Structure formats: structure tokens, C-alpha cells
Amino acid sequence: MKKLGYGILAITVSLTASTASATGAPHGIRGQDMRSAFMRVYGEALPPIGHVGFCRRHPAECRRQAAKAMRLGMTEGRKQDLQFVNDMVNRMVKPVSDQDLYGRIEHWTYPAGSGDCEDYVLLKSRLLLERGWPQSALLITVVRDENNEGHAVLTVRTPQGDYVLDNKRPEVLRWNRTGYSFVKRQSSRDPRSWVSLAPSDAPRAAPISGTRSN
């Protein structure tokens, strides 16, 4: 996986980049209503090859745990919970690429002091599960960042909207305030399945260097 200072998720995607500002009013993303607190989902998507490998090594952690998708209301205490976990993991993990750590571009795992962007996401998800958040509300998500590069963040689904935990910034933001173009994420009903966040007729962009899907 290419090293760009912070962890970069390499995965083939079909979406043009957003030029949105993370602090100003975001520009439109094809197929998404930027005024909505929730992302729109478009059918099934192929899972990242790194996530497939992670589930093979950790099958119990990719097993469906509930009969239906659940969300927790975003109380002040839960918002502080998200902020605490985001801050803690961002401080304790040093950003290093999979290529430098493991000699390969795609190896999803829990970080032991250092890791790529998806490793931050996996650890944040596990810590929030231990703090009582439902699995169906914690979804690994693939985006294109401000540099049009592949990147992984954790989406937290609440009745008040979809929020994002990110190793590239300290704030926990609603999805439409990040400035990212959203590509795909885990299904809320099955952690092994993925769904598309872009319409099937979206213009195809040039593949990101070294990317693969399974």
C-alpha cells in the first residue's frame, strides 16, 4: 500500500473525486444528497481484498452478531465516547504503510504500535464494541480523500446521522462534513458483505495505483 504520511487504503473504485471543504459547505457527490444526515446505499459491492483476508484470519470477528441492524442514539455521553476512542487510537498508533510493515500492499490487522488507515479503523471498531456499541453501527468505509487517494474511515450509524472516525483528523464529523467522496462500506446486516455508496452508472475514474478488490 502506498505510503502518504497517513494510512492509505488501496482499492479499486469507480467514483470521481469530491472537491469539498471539510469545514465549509461541501460540494455535491454524485448519487449522494449532501443535505442528508445519512449516506445513500446503492446495492452490493465487492469487499476489499484486505478485509477478505482479515476475515479469513479472524472469522469470529466477521460473524454476524444480531438479527437486525441496530443504532444507538447520539447522546452527549456517546459522542464523548466516540471522541475518546478516536483520540486514543490516533495518538497510540504510528502511521506506517503495509508495504513498509509487511512487504505487501494489502494486509489488514490490528495495529501493534503502528499501522495503516484500515488498521486504525479495525482497532477503533473493536474498542467501541467492547464499550457496548452494536456491530451493525460500526462500518468500515472506503472513501477518496482530499488528494483523490483511497482511504479507510469508520462510519458510526446513529438515528441522528452517519458519523466518521478518521486517523487523519481529530474531530468526529458527520459524513457530509468530511470533504471525502464516499465509495463503499460494510453492510449493516452482515460484516462480511459490502454495499456501494455510488450509483452503478457513475463515471469510471482511473484506478488507484496498486489496488485490488475481491
C-alpha positions as CSV (number, residue, x, y, z in Angstrom):
1,M,0.0,0.0,0.0
2,K,1.4,3.4,-1.0
3,K,2.7,5.5,1.9
4,L,1.3,9.0,2.0
5,G,2.1,10.1,5.6
6,Y,-1.2,8.6,7.0
7,G,-2.5,5.2,6.2
8,I,-3.9,4.9,2.7
9,L,-6.3,2.2,1.7
10,A,-5.6,0.8,-1.8
11,I,-8.8,-0.5,-3.5
12,T,-10.3,-0.2,-7.0
13,V,-13.1,2.3,-7.1
14,S,-15.4,3.9,-9.6
15,L,-16.0,7.4,-8.5
16,T,-14.9,10.9,-9.3
17,A,-13.2,13.0,-6.6
18,S,-15.1,15.5,-4.5
19,T,-13.6,18.9,-4.1
20,A,-15.5,19.6,-0.9
21,S,-14.1,21.5,2.0
22,A,-14.1,19.7,5.4
23,T,-15.2,22.9,7.2
24,G,-17.2,24.8,4.6
25,A,-20.4,23.7,2.8
26,P,-19.5,20.5,0.9
27,H,-19.9,20.3,-2.9
28,G,-22.1,17.6,-4.3
29,I,-21.0,13.9,-4.6
30,R,-22.7,12.0,-7.4
31,G,-25.5,9.9,-6.1
32,Q,-25.4,11.4,-2.5
33,D,-27.7,14.0,-1.0
34,M,-25.2,16.3,0.9
35,R,-28.1,17.8,2.8
36,S,-29.0,14.4,4.3
37,A,-27.5,13.2,7.6
38,F,-27.3,9.7,6.2
39,M,-25.4,8.2,3.3
40,R,-27.4,6.6,0.5
41,V,-26.7,3.0,-0.4
42,Y,-26.7,1.5,-3.9
43,G,-26.8,-2.3,-3.9
44,E,-24.0,-4.7,-3.3
45,A,-20.2,-4.1,-3.7
46,L,-17.1,-6.2,-3.8
47,P,-15.3,-6.3,-0.4
48,P,-11.6,-5.1,-0.3
49,I,-9.2,-8.0,-0.6
50,G,-7.6,-6.9,2.6
51,H,-10.9,-7.3,4.5
52,V,-11.4,-10.7,3.0
53,G,-8.0,-11.8,4.3
54,F,-8.7,-10.3,7.7
55,C,-12.0,-12.3,8.0
56,R,-10.2,-15.5,7.0
57,R,-7.8,-15.0,9.8
58,H,-10.4,-13.7,12.3
59,P,-13.7,-15.5,11.4
60,A,-15.3,-14.9,14.8
61,E,-14.9,-11.1,14.4
62,C,-16.6,-11.1,11.0
63,R,-19.5,-13.2,12.1
64,R,-23.0,-11.6,12.0
65,Q,-24.0,-11.0,15.7
66,A,-27.5,-9.6,15.6
67,A,-30.8,-10.5,13.9
68,K,-31.3,-6.9,12.7
69,A,-29.3,-3.7,12.3
70,M,-29.2,-1.5,15.4
71,R,-28.2,2.1,16.0
72,L,-27.5,3.9,19.3
73,G,-28.8,7.4,19.8
74,M,-26.1,10.1,19.7
75,T,-26.3,11.4,23.3
76,E,-23.6,13.7,24.7
77,G,-22.1,10.8,26.5
78,R,-21.9,8.6,23.4
79,K,-20.4,11.5,21.4
80,Q,-17.7,11.8,24.0
81,D,-17.2,8.0,23.8
82,L,-16.5,8.3,20.1
83,Q,-14.2,11.3,20.5
84,F,-12.3,9.4,23.3
85,V,-11.7,6.3,21.2
86,N,-10.8,8.3,18.1
87,D,-8.3,10.4,20.0
88,M,-6.7,7.5,21.8
89,V,-6.2,5.3,18.8
90,N,-4.9,8.3,16.7
91,R,-2.3,9.0,19.4
92,M,-1.2,5.5,20.2
93,V,-0.7,4.2,16.6
94,K,2.1,5.5,14.3
95,P,1.1,5.7,10.6
96,V,3.2,3.3,8.6
97,S,2.2,1.6,5.3
98,D,1.6,-2.1,4.8
99,Q,4.4,-2.2,2.3
100,D,6.9,-0.9,4.9
101,L,5.5,-3.1,7.7
102,Y,4.7,-6.4,5.9
103,G,6.2,-6.1,2.5
104,R,2.8,-6.1,0.8
105,I,0.2,-3.5,-0.2
106,E,-2.8,-5.1,1.5
107,H,-2.6,-6.6,5.0
108,W,-5.5,-5.6,7.3
109,T,-4.8,-6.3,11.0
110,Y,-4.9,-4.8,14.5
111,P,-2.0,-2.4,14.9
112,A,0.8,-3.1,17.4
113,G,2.1,0.4,17.8
114,S,1.9,1.2,14.0
115,G,-0.3,0.6,11.1
116,D,-2.2,1.7,8.0
117,C,-5.5,3.6,7.9
118,E,-7.6,0.4,7.9
119,D,-5.7,-0.9,11.0
120,Y,-6.8,2.3,12.8
121,V,-10.4,1.5,11.8
122,L,-10.2,-2.1,13.0
123,L,-8.9,-1.1,16.4
124,K,-11.5,1.7,16.8
125,S,-14.3,-0.7,15.9
126,R,-13.1,-3.3,18.4
127,L,-12.7,-0.8,21.2
128,L,-16.2,0.6,20.6
129,L,-17.7,-2.9,20.5
130,E,-16.1,-3.5,23.9
131,R,-17.8,-0.3,25.1
132,G,-21.2,-1.6,24.1
133,W,-21.7,-0.2,20.6
134,P,-23.5,-2.6,18.3
135,Q,-21.6,-4.2,15.5
136,S,-24.2,-3.1,12.9
137,A,-23.5,0.6,13.7
138,L,-19.7,0.3,13.2
139,L,-18.9,0.1,9.5
140,I,-15.5,0.2,7.7
141,T,-15.9,2.6,4.9
142,V,-13.8,3.3,1.7
143,V,-13.5,6.9,0.5
144,R,-11.5,9.1,-1.8
145,D,-9.8,11.7,0.3
146,E,-8.8,15.3,-0.5
147,N,-6.0,14.1,-2.7
148,N,-8.2,11.7,-4.6
149,E,-6.4,8.8,-2.9
150,G,-8.1,5.7,-1.5
151,H,-8.6,5.9,2.3
152,A,-10.4,4.0,5.1
153,V,-12.6,5.5,7.9
154,L,-15.0,4.2,10.4
155,T,-18.7,5.1,9.9
156,V,-20.8,5.1,13.1
157,R,-24.5,4.9,12.3
158,T,-26.9,6.7,14.7
159,P,-30.5,7.8,14.5
160,Q,-29.2,11.4,14.2
161,G,-27.0,10.6,11.2
162,D,-23.8,8.9,10.0
163,Y,-20.6,10.0,11.7
164,V,-17.0,9.4,10.8
165,L,-13.9,8.5,12.9
166,D,-10.7,9.2,10.9
167,N,-7.0,8.9,11.6
168,K,-6.3,12.0,9.5
169,R,-8.2,14.4,11.8
170,P,-9.1,14.7,15.4
171,E,-12.8,15.7,15.0
172,V,-15.7,13.2,14.9
173,L,-17.7,14.7,12.0
174,R,-20.9,13.9,10.2
175,W,-20.1,12.2,6.9
176,N,-21.2,15.2,4.8
177,R,-18.7,17.5,6.6
178,T,-15.6,15.4,5.8
179,G,-15.0,16.6,2.3
180,Y,-14.5,13.0,1.2
181,S,-16.1,11.2,-1.8
182,F,-17.7,8.0,-0.4
183,V,-17.3,4.8,-2.3
184,K,-18.4,1.7,-0.4
185,R,-18.8,0.4,3.1
186,Q,-19.6,-2.7,5.1
187,S,-23.2,-3.8,5.2
188,S,-25.0,-3.1,8.5
189,R,-26.6,-6.5,8.3
190,D,-23.5,-8.6,7.6
191,P,-19.9,-7.5,8.3
192,R,-18.6,-9.7,5.5
193,S,-20.8,-8.1,2.9
194,W,-20.2,-4.6,1.4
195,V,-22.5,-2.1,-0.2
196,S,-21.9,0.6,-2.8
197,L,-22.2,4.3,-1.9
198,A,-22.1,5.3,-5.6
199,P,-24.6,4.7,-8.4
200,S,-23.7,2.0,-10.9
201,D,-23.6,4.5,-13.8
202,A,-21.1,6.8,-12.1
203,P,-18.2,7.7,-14.4
204,R,-15.2,5.4,-14.1
205,A,-12.1,7.1,-12.7
206,A,-8.6,5.8,-13.3
207,P,-7.8,3.0,-10.8
208,I,-5.7,4.0,-7.8
209,S,-2.2,2.7,-8.0
210,G,-1.7,-0.9,-6.7
211,T,-5.4,-1.5,-5.9
212,R,-7.3,-4.7,-5.8
213,S,-10.8,-5.9,-4.8
214,N,-12.1,-9.4,-4.2
